[in-house]
Amino acid sequence: MPTQQHRATVWHRPWRAACAALALALGLHSVASAEPPQYQFRVVGGLAGVSQYTQWEEPFWSRELPRMSGGRFKADIVPFDRAGVPRDDMLRLLQLGVVPFGTVLMGSMTANYPQYTAPDLAGLNPDAASLKASVAAFRPFLEKSLREQHGVQLLALYVYPAQVVFCKKPFAALADLSGRRVRVSSAAQADFVGALGATPVHTAFAQIVSSVQAGSIDCAITGTLSGNGLGLQAVTSHLHAMPLNWGVALFAANLSAWEALPADLRTLLRKELPLLEAAIWEESERDTAQGIACNTGQGACSKGSKGNMVLVPMSAQDERKRQDIFVSTVLPRWLQRCGPRCAEIWNQTIGPARGLPAPDKP
């Protein structure tokens, strides 16, 4: 059984004073229990209120881990958006050990680590199969770089449902978005929207519906099911079927914290986390379809509120537009933000897997 001093090593040493408030938010306190687990630690999970967290992450750490270990191990988990953890700083906090185990939205690393956003650039993956190919090609580089450059151990890769376009006025193709103000959540989405002739507007997720109602945006890119959860189906009329991107998240540990775990706990997590990852990917595909069914009112809707939206199908014209914009705009601008090294990274990972070499002069 680890001593209190041993547990402290899991939380590492940097930024102790500066992160006292964060520690309180994460619930760092001794566990009072008649029969406490032999080893207990803390995890920062993904977004609160979505299936990835409520149906998979939270039950895995709080219930399944104790069950699988016969009560020996348990983790307390809190979603990052309720823990006071800045999403853009999560990788840095993992590196420092302030957050020993945490989930990082890869899209949130655009400013500081743009190289890690490559597998889910807007326009790259129009379906789940494409996303899986991109992530598989990129994963070895990601794992090696996180470990060597940041002292962080990659443990799993999760994915949210497809990000699609909701609009309050009719449209029949992506080209019809020209001139409209479209909510975006990343630089790559902004590049894609701008190339359509639309105006990208960075808007917080919680403010999407009020922004549509106020007329400050005409359309919004967000998840099929999460948009339904916000009530977008009640304030918009048309929904495009093509995923512009998805929302990949990595689950990782500070390397010192990982190595401080009991060996049998590391063995158990190496076995079970890939199963959790696979379950979350399958749920993402189901939630993508469920979101479309609920928003349009077509088909069984068990996870959301039924709407009456018009589904705009993916056309051959839209597919050509997607490919052209990705090659001519999204990829070159990502390379400009990322720097010369990123063309090499791309051409060693995603480029050959997807038949998309980096341009010579981005």
Secondary structure, 3 states (H helix, E strand, C coil): CCCHHHHHHHHCCCCCCCCHHHHHHCCCCCCCCCCCCCEEEEEEECCCCCHHHHHHHHHHHHHHHHHHCCCCEEEEEEEHHHCCCCHHHHHHHHHHCCCCEEEEEHHHHCCCCHHHHHHHCCCCCCCHHHHHHHHHHHHHHHHHHHHHHHCEEEEEEEECCCEEEEECCCCCCHHHHCCCEEEECCHHHHHHHHHCCCEEEECCHHHHHHHHHHCCCCEEEEEHHHHHHHCHHHCCCEEECCCCECCEEEEEEEHHHHHHCCHHHHHHHHHHHHHHHHHHHHHHHHHHHHHHHHHHCCCCCCCCCCCCCEEECCCHHHHHHHHHHHHHHHHHHHHHHHCHHHHHHHHHCHHHHHCCCCCCCC
